[in-house]
Amino acid sequence: MKRRQTAQPTKKAGLNKMVLQVVEKFVSINGEGSRCGQLATFIRFAGCNLNCGYCDTAWANDRKVAFVPMSAEEIYGYIKDTKVTNVTLTGGEPLLQKDIGTLLALLSKDPELYVEIETNGSVLLSKFSDLENPPSFTMDYKLPSSGMERMMALDNFDHLTNNDTVKFVSGSLEDLEKAKELINKYKLTEKTNIFISPVFGDIQLESIVDFMKDNNMNGVNMQVQLHKIIWDPNERGV
């Protein structure tokens, strides 16, 4: 089951009301995270404040990318029309959208939905802690090979719960060592879910497993990006 609706070009100037900039929306399976393999409705937003060396959605971060302006109500209506109860808000960086709080508040009122936000670790999660039914945050920590580690908001580790996930995208032994350091320092296995995901094509999967074994990394999950195995790694809308 797969639906894809690609954004058509739209003018960016003159948008007076608050809207969310949607570059694509579709139904597929979750390729990673705690609900990997389950159907989900994906809403991908334009724009990001980081420039990771391995980014696989850089096209969505281009300032000139075409987007469809949608209100929170319109996005909610699309989600309900799909009849899929897992929702993944992604990007780019979805938490940079000016009207994202309105959308989260609306989605949180629907008990049928499980809402996950994929966030890059640079935006403070405390801004969204007052929601009555908060979403599940899948937060990246950008390791050295990303070139963006300096942008990480370390205070976010204090706001994660067992409903959330920290994802360490690793492309080298140095990355794995830094992930281990952070897991131990912040006692992450005691408070949240942890995934180590390889930078596609940059590191051998066996190397990650060996590192986990050598360092007794109990409570840590290694996960590959399932969608890149099923489809071409550069395919959009999957």
JOWO-V859982 format. One record per residue. RES is the residue in three letters. SS is DSSP state (H for helix, E for strand, L for the rest). OMEGA is omega in whole degrees, -180 to 180 (NA if undefined). BURIAL is + if it has 9 or more other ideal C-beta (glycine too) atoms within 8 Angstrom, else -. Layout:
# JOWO-V859982
{{RES & SS & OMEGA & BURIAL} {RES & SS & OMEGA & BURIAL}}
This chain:
# JOWO-V859982
{{MET & L & -178 & -} {LYS & L & 174 & -} {ARG & E & 178 & -} {ARG & E & 174 & +} {GLN & E & -177 & -} {THR & E & -179 & -} {ALA & L & 173 & +} {GLN & L & -178 & -} {PRO & L & 178 & -} {THR & L & 178 & +} {LYS & L & -179 & -} {LYS & L & -178 & -} {ALA & L & 172 & -} {GLY & L & 176 & -} {LEU & L & -173 & -} {ASN & L & -179 & -} {LYS & L & -179 & -} {MET & L & -180 & -} {VAL & L & 174 & +} {LEU & E & -173 & +} {GLN & E & -175 & +} {VAL & E & 179 & +} {VAL & E & 172 & +} {GLU & E & 176 & +} {LYS & E & -174 & +} {PHE & E & 174 & +} {VAL & E & 177 & +} {SER & E & 172 & +} {ILE & E & 172 & +} {ASN & L & -179 & +} {GLY & L & -180 & +} {GLU & L & -180 & +} {GLY & L & -174 & +} {SER & L & 179 & -} {ARG & L & 179 & +} {CYS & L & 179 & +} {GLY & L & 178 & -} {GLN & L & 175 & -} {LEU & E & 176 & +} {ALA & E & 170 & +} {THR & E & -178 & +} {PHE & E & 171 & +} {ILE & E & -179 & +} {ARG & E & -178 & +} {PHE & E & -179 & +} {ALA & L & 167 & +} {GLY & L & 177 & +} {CYS & L & 179 & +} {ASN & L & 179 & +} {LEU & L & 178 & +} {ASN & L & -176 & +} {CYS & L & -177 & +} {GLY & L & -177 & -} {TYR & L & -174 & +} {CYS & L & 180 & +} {ASP & L & 175 & -} {THR & L & -178 & +} {ALA & H & 180 & -} {TRP & H & -179 & -} {ALA & H & -178 & +} {ASN & H & -179 & +} {ASP & L & -179 & -} {ARG & L & -179 & -} {LYS & L & -178 & -} {VAL & L & 177 & +} {ALA & L & 178 & -} {PHE & L & 174 & +} {VAL & E & 176 & +} {PRO & E & -179 & +} {MET & E & 174 & +} {SER & L & 177 & +} {ALA & H & -179 & +} {GLU & H & 179 & -} {GLU & H & 178 & -} {ILE & H & 178 & +} {TYR & H & 179 & +} {GLY & H & 177 & -} {TYR & H & -180 & +} {ILE & H & -179 & +} {LYS & H & 180 & -} {ASP & H & -180 & -} {THR & H & -178 & +} {LYS & L & 175 & -} {VAL & L & -171 & +} {THR & L & 172 & -} {ASN & E & -179 & +} {VAL & E & 177 & +} {THR & E & 176 & +} {LEU & E & -172 & +} {THR & E & -177 & +} {GLY & L & 16 & +} {GLY & L & 176 & +} {GLU & L & -174 & +} {PRO & H & -177 & +} {LEU & H & 175 & +} {LEU & H & 179 & +} {GLN & L & -174 & +} {LYS & L & -176 & -} {ASP & L & -176 & +} {ILE & H & 179 & +} {GLY & H & 178 & -} {THR & H & 179 & +} {LEU & H & -179 & +} {LEU & H & 178 & +} {ALA & H & 179 & +} {LEU & H & -179 & +} {LEU & H & -177 & +} {SER & H & -179 & +} {LYS & L & -178 & -} {ASP & L & -176 & +} {PRO & L & -180 & -} {GLU & L & -173 & -} {LEU & L & 168 & +} {TYR & E & -172 & -} {VAL & E & 178 & +} {GLU & E & 175 & +} {ILE & E & 174 & +} {GLU & E & -175 & +} {THR & E & -169 & +} {ASN & L & 175 & +} {GLY & L & -179 & +} {SER & L & -178 & +} {VAL & L & -177 & +} {LEU & L & 180 & -} {LEU & H & -179 & +} {SER & H & 179 & -} {LYS & H & -174 & -} {PHE & H & -174 & +} {SER & L & -177 & -} {ASP & L & 178 & -} {LEU & L & -178 & +} {GLU & L & 179 & -} {ASN & L & -172 & -} {PRO & L & 177 & +} {PRO & L & 172 & +} {SER & E & 179 & +} {PHE & E & 168 & +} {THR & E & -171 & +} {MET & E & 172 & +} {ASP & E & 161 & +} {TYR & E & -176 & +} {LYS & L & -178 & +} {LEU & L & -173 & +} {PRO & H & -176 & +} {SER & H & 178 & +} {SER & H & -174 & +} {GLY & L & -174 & +} {MET & L & -175 & +} {GLU & H & -179 & +} {ARG & H & -177 & -} {MET & H & -174 & +} {MET & L & 177 & +} {ALA & L & -174 & +} {LEU & H & 178 & -} {ASP & H & -180 & -} {ASN & H & 179 & +} {PHE & H & -180 & +} {ASP & H & -175 & -} {HIS & H & -180 & +} {LEU & L & 179 & +} {THR & L & 179 & -} {ASN & L & 173 & -} {ASN & L & -175 & -} {ASP & L & -180 & +} {THR & E & 168 & +} {VAL & E & -180 & +} {LYS & E & 177 & +} {PHE & E & 178 & +} {VAL & E & -169 & +} {SER & E & 179 & +} {GLY & L & -176 & +} {SER & L & 175 & +} {LEU & H & 177 & -} {GLU & H & 177 & +} {ASP & H & -179 & +} {LEU & H & 179 & +} {GLU & H & 180 & -} {LYS & H & 177 & +} {ALA & H & 179 & +} {LYS & H & 180 & +} {GLU & H & -178 & -} {LEU & H & 179 & +} {ILE & H & -179 & +} {ASN & H & -176 & -} {LYS & H & -176 & -} {TYR & L & 178 & -} {LYS & L & -172 & -} {LEU & H & -180 & +} {THR & H & -180 & +} {GLU & H & -173 & -} {LYS & L & -173 & +} {THR & L & 179 & +} {ASN & E & -174 & +} {ILE & E & 176 & +} {PHE & E & 169 & +} {ILE & E & -177 & +} {SER & E & -179 & +} {PRO & E & 166 & +} {VAL & L & -171 & +} {PHE & L & 176 & +} {GLY & L & -175 & -} {ASP & L & -176 & +} {ILE & L & 179 & +} {GLN & L & 180 & -} {LEU & H & 179 & +} {GLU & H & -180 & -} {SER & H & 179 & +} {ILE & H & 179 & +} {VAL & H & 180 & +} {ASP & H & 179 & -} {PHE & H & 179 & +} {MET & H & 178 & +} {LYS & H & -177 & -} {ASP & H & -176 & -} {ASN & L & 176 & -} {ASN & L & -175 & -} {MET & L & 177 & +} {ASN & L & 178 & -} {GLY & L & 179 & -} {VAL & E & -179 & +} {ASN & E & 167 & -} {MET & E & -178 & +} {GLN & L & 174 & +} {VAL & L & 179 & +} {GLN & L & -173 & +} {LEU & H & -178 & +} {HIS & H & 179 & +} {LYS & H & 175 & +} {ILE & H & -178 & -} {ILE & H & -177 & -} {TRP & L & 173 & -} {ASP & L & -177 & -} {PRO & L & -179 & -} {ASN & L & -178 & -} {GLU & L & 176 & -} {ARG & L & 174 & -} {GLY & L & -180 & +} {VAL & L & NA & +}}
